[in-house]
């Protein structure tokens, strides 16, 4: 707290941070959004501008580097601070996003507004409507400051689209900065419930008992080409997903144990299935959800799309070979809710807990740190979201600009390994990033699709 008080009324902020009040500081956040669609009335100027926060020592457009990072140490989670202080990472500061509708897919944000107050938890702990049916779309608990509700909303819909396909490039980097593994892969998601764009909606008939279909498939290098995995999530968050995989060497699909979610899918990677969107496991396989703090944070929530590159690829910098980090942007998020949870259904999990920073404006995770069984920092996860609209170029998702993640960093504190992944426009073979395209299910999310991907 002391790092972000400055000359704002100290008593007010201390009282606010320790209170159980809802989001917002100068006025309730959700009331401000509901009335005007902007967050400006909910926070003082010092929390809406890095210039005001640092009294002009850092300005919008400046870079945070090892030379000035101490000025904003209290606004960075442990990994990002270490990256800047010791590993040469640079963070360009962008203006704080005031327009709430720019913080997610348009239809998802609209549904969050129209469906507010319609969600509850069932006797089994699942999010349902007031009449006990599966959720109907949008965040079920907008502007909540409750840890379980934040994780529940995130787990229901990772990216806010009915269907998504992400064409991805992964780079795995040793402690000395050398890239020793590179992968091309695709990640597909489909929501059978809470559907907002594709018909039928809000439910896909016959699939109301499912929460998600999710596939990851590796396209290169040759040693991993064709390896693919399909997760089918039950709506009941007490149950594990069913996990199928296509094994190229055997040319067949087999079922895998799904409680082993803390292992990399390919050599060199620092990313686990459990890490996806900071909520890669069913909600109720984790427990002891609690809020441990509230704070502003410098995080990547806008401006991360590199539309100037024909394939959306990002420049890199930092580390021993100037290849460890994507060129990164951050903005001052005026309020995050810092939550912790423990893996209660994983007897052999290498982690004891995870700590996640949620942007209270849209309920999305902006940083995560996991801790090993001894309580030491284990792994971290940070990335950037963006509207795919830079003022000159646009990628459309129906009638509105596409909103999605753009890049991420997954870091191992103890080994020093880094995995960085970016969403690109297209990969060889015609695998193209897109959302709300009905062909995604048949092309990527069935057993036949796994076999076809494995043999192409």
PABARO-760978 format. One record per residue (C-alpha): x, y, z. Coordinates in steps of 0.02 Angstrom, whole numbers, padded with zeros to 5 digits, always signed. Each point is the difference from the previous one (the first is absolute). Layout:
XYZ;...
//
This chain:
+00000+00000+00000;+00130+00129+00050;+00074-00003-00176;-00156+00069-00081;-00067+00127+00123;+00103+00154-00046;-00102+00157+00041;-00171-00078-00023;-00096+00006+00163;+00093-00136+00096;-00140-00034+00123;-00128-00024-00138;+00110-00121-00096;+00050-00100+00151;-00182-00015+00050;-00046-00048-00178;+00133-00134-00018;-00049-00082+00163;-00187+00010-00030;-00120-00124-00072;-00075+00133-00112;-00030-00027-00184;+00114+00051-00141;+00035+00184-00030;+00070+00135+00113;-00077+00171-00029;-00165-00082-00049;-00059-00181-00028;+00079-00068-00158;-00149-00096-00066;-00117+00148+00023;+00120+00108-00100;+00013-00129-00140;-00187-00033-00005;-00039+00186-00011;+00135+00067-00116;+00101-00147-00068;+00161+00074+00070;+00101-00025+00158;+00053+00182+00022;-00121+00042+00141;+00051-00152+00102;+00183+00046+00034;+00105+00153+00043;+00115+00073-00132;+00152-00077+00084;-00064-00175-00041;-00047+00042-00179;+00166+00068-00061;+00179-00056+00024;+00049+00184-00019;-00105+00049+00151;+00047-00155+00098;+00188+00033-00013;-00016+00190-00001;+00072+00007-00175;+00151-00110+00034;-00071-00126-00124;-00118+00057-00137;-00114-00085-00124;+00109-00056-00146;+00154-00025+00110;+00087-00166+00027;+00021-00082+00169;+00176-00071+00009;+00126-00050+00131;+00043+00185+00017;-00172+00054+00064;-00090-00160+00053;+00019+00039+00185;-00123+00144-00023;-00137-00125-00041;+00057-00158+00089;-00164-00003+00096;-00095-00007-00164;+00084-00158-00065;-00024-00181+00047;+00161-00091+00053;+00047-00076-00168;-00024+00157-00103;+00102+00101+00124;+00140-00129-00007;-00006-00002-00191;+00022+00188-00009;+00124+00018+00143;+00116-00144-00044;-00036-00066-00175;-00014+00152-00111;-00187+00000-00030;-00078+00166-00054;-00182+00051+00024;-00076+00139-00104;-00136+00094+00096;-00165+00031-00091;-00149+00105+00058;-00124-00082+00118;-00153-00067-00092;-00153+00096+00057;-00129-00071-00122;-00063-00159+00080;-00062-00075-00164;+00180-00006-00063;+00047-00126+00135;-00079-00154-00077;-00097-00070-00148;-00147+00115-00037;-00137-00132+00018;+00076-00067+00162;+00005+00174+00076;-00179+00035-00055;-00058-00163+00079;+00091+00042+00161;-00105+00157+00010;-00166-00078-00050;+00018-00158+00107;+00060+00081+00160;-00088-00065+00154;-00058-00162-00083;+00137-00118+00066;+00015-00105+00157;+00095-00153+00060;-00091-00167+00001;+00005-00122+00145;+00145-00086-00091;+00096+00164-00013;-00029+00030-00186;-00053+00167-00074;-00180-00008-00059;-00142+00119-00039;-00133+00041+00129;-00104-00147-00065;+00147-00121+00011;+00048-00011-00184;+00179+00016-00068;+00065+00177-00014;-00063+00105-00147;+00153+00107-00041;+00106+00147+00053;+00087+00012+00168;-00122-00064+00132;+00068+00112+00139;+00053+00167-00075;+00117+00110+00102;+00003-00129+00139;+00136+00006+00131;-00030-00180+00056;+00135-00127-00042;-00115-00147-00038;-00111+00107-00111;+00149+00068-00095;+00069-00174-00035;-00174-00066-00041;-00030+00133-00132;+00170-00030-00077;-00019-00189-00003;-00170+00012-00085;+00072+00095-00149;+00186+00019-00026;+00003+00117-00149;-00180+00060-00012;-00038-00073-00173;-00117-00142-00047;+00138-00080-00103;+00183+00048-00019;+00150-00062-00096;+00171+00069+00044;+00146-00027-00118;+00151+00007+00115;+00189+00005-00004;+00092-00060+00155;+00182+00033+00045;+00083-00087+00148;+00155+00085+00069;+00138-00057+00118;+00062+00102+00147;+00146+00064-00107;-00122+00070-00129;+00022-00132-00135;-00159-00058-00088;+00012-00190+00003;-00177-00050-00054;-00123+00078-00123;-00177-00060-00037;-00144+00045-00114;-00167-00051+00073;-00185+00036+00002;-00116+00019+00150;-00188-00018-00027;-00144+00035+00119;-00188-00022-00013;-00136+00046+00127;-00156-00112-00005;-00086+00113+00128;-00005+00187+00028;+00004+00025-00189;-00024+00179-00057;+00039+00008-00186;-00023-00167-00087;-00168-00087-00015;-00069-00092+00089;+00020+00106+00157;+00016+00007+00148;+00020-00190-00005;+00056-00127-00129;-00140-00131+00010;+00060-00167+00064;+00160+00075+00072;-00070+00097+00148;+00095-00114+00119;+00166+00059-00073;+00094+00160+00040;+00137-00002-00130;+00084-00091-00143;+00185+00042-00011;+00135-00065-00117;+00186+00034-00010;+00090-00069-00153;+00184+00014-00047;+00045+00033-00182;+00190+00013+00011;+00140-00046+00021;-00005-00171-00082;+00038-00088+00166;-00165+00061+00074;-00103+00021-00158;-00173-00076+00019;-00001-00015+00190;-00169+00066+00053;-00110-00001+00155;-00187+00024+00021;-00073+00051+00168;-00188-00019+00025;-00056+00090+00157;-00159-00050+00094;-00106+00146+00058;+00011-00070+00177;+00159+00078+00068;+00025-00141+00125;+00048-00115-00145;+00160-00010-00102;-00001+00024-00189;+00018-00151-00111;+00168+00011-00088;+00033-00085-00167;+00163+00007-00094;+00059-00049-00173;+00170-00085+00007;+00086+00014-00171;+00119-00145+00031;-00148-00118+00029;-00117+00089-00122;-00146-00016+00120;-00098+00094+00133;+00016-00050+00181;-00076+00065+00161;+00117+00080+00126;-00020+00025+00188;-00062+00177+00022;+00055+00033+00178;+00180+00013-00059;-00015+00182-00052;+00166+00065+00066;+00115-00067-00135;+00056+00084-00162;-00079-00073-00157;+00163+00013-00099;+00186+00004+00044;+00069+00167+00058;-00166+00084+00034;-00034+00092+00163;-00188-00005-00027;-00121-00128+00074;-00182-00038-00042;-00039+00061+00175;+00067+00173-00045;-00123+00038-00140;-00076+00171+00030;+00054-00019+00185;-00151-00117+00014;+00047-00156-00097;-00083-00122+00121;-00181-00020+00052;-00049+00129+00130;-00033-00120+00143;+00159-00103-00021;+00079+00152+00081;-00059+00071+00165;+00035+00116+00146;-00033+00147-00113;+00037+00163+00086;+00041+00183-00033;+00168+00053+00071;+00007+00178-00064;-00055+00137-00118;+00121+00111-00096;+00032+00092-00162;+00115-00093-00120;+00098+00031-00159;-00066-00133-00118;-00026-00038-00185;-00185+00028-00036;+00005+00102-00161;+00110+00043-00148;+00088-00168-00013;-00050-00040-00179;+00139+00028-00127;-00105+00036-00154;+00150+00072-00090;+00071-00175-00022;-00088-00099-00137;-00012-00151+00117;-00023+00100+00162;+00170-00055+00066;+00088+00100+00136;+00178+00061+00017;+00102-00069+00145;+00132+00061+00122;+00084-00035+00166;+00089-00150+00074;+00172-00063-00048;-00035-00004-00187;-00130+00140-00014;-00136-00130-00033;-00079-00033+00170;-00147+00122-00002;-00125+00064-00125;-00003+00189-00014;-00126+00034+00138;-00129+00133+00038;-00087+00037+00165;-00127+00123+00066;-00044+00053+00176;-00146-00111+00052;-00080+00101+00139;-00059-00150+00101;+00041-00184+00002;-00065-00130+00122;+00140-00115+00057;-00067-00175+00032;+00073-00166+00055;-00060-00178-00022;+00067-00174+00043;-00006-00160-00104;-00112-00106+00111;-00031-00142-00124;+00181-00029-00054;+00094-00104+00128;+00161+00007-00100;-00007+00179-00062;+00171+00084+00005;-00084+00163+00052;-00071+00046+00169;-00100+00150-00059;-00021+00126-00139;-00015+00188+00017;-00095+00091-00137;-00023+00186-00031;-00172+00035-00076;-00039+00162-00090;-00160+00045+00093;-00068+00094-00151;-00028-00156-00105;+00044-00145+00116;+00147-00057-00107;+00167-00061+00071;+00148+00114-00033;+00134-00096+00096;+00025-00164+00091;+00134-00073+00114;-00001-00179+00064;+00094-00062+00152;+00083-00168+00029;-00034-00117+00146;+00127+00095+00106;-00086+00166-00033;+00134+00066-00118;-00041+00091-00161;-00014-00134-00133;-00069+00063-00165;-00079+00158-00070;-00118+00047-00140;-00029+00171-00077;-00058+00060-00170;-00097+00132-00094;-00176+00021-00068;-00053+00118-00136;-00130+00058-00121;+00071-00045-00171;-00020+00180-00055;+00147+00121-00002;-00089+00145-00083;+00069-00045-00172;-00035-00187-00012;-00142-00106+00068;-00043-00184+00018;-00188-00017+00010;-00101-00124+00103;-00172+00020-00076;-00051+00183+00016;+00135+00046+00125;+00191-00007+00013;+00071-00166+00060;+00053-00002+00183;+00118-00133+00065;+00167-00036+00080;+00154+00044-00102;+00152-00074+00089;+00049-00081+00164;+00154-00042+00104;+00011-00154+00112;+00153+00003+00113;+00079-00127+00117;+00079+00089+00147;+00110-00145+00052;+00066-00060-00169;+00000+00171-00083;-00089-00070-00153;-00120+00109-00097;-00139-00050-00119;-00071+00140-00107;-00148-00025-00115;-00082+00119-00122;-00163-00009-00096;+00039+00017-00185;-00112+00026-00150;+00033-00165-00087;+00110-00154+00000;+00052-00114-00141;-00143-00111-00055;-00132+00137+00009;-00022+00000+00189;-00065+00176+00028;-00043+00092+00162;-00185+00041+00008;-00153+00003+00111;-00182-00054-00014;+00027-00106-00155;-00111-00154-00001;+00132-00102-00093;+00117+00000+00151;-00094-00143+00084;+00010-00119-00147;+00177+00050-00047;+00079-00010+00173;-00114-00064+00139;-00050-00178-00046;+00090-00168-00001;-00002+00004-00190;+00081+00171+00006;+00140-00065+00113;+00035-00141-00122;-00001+00117-00149;+00116+00124+00087;+00116-00142+00044;+00012-00064-00177;+00006+00162-00100;
//
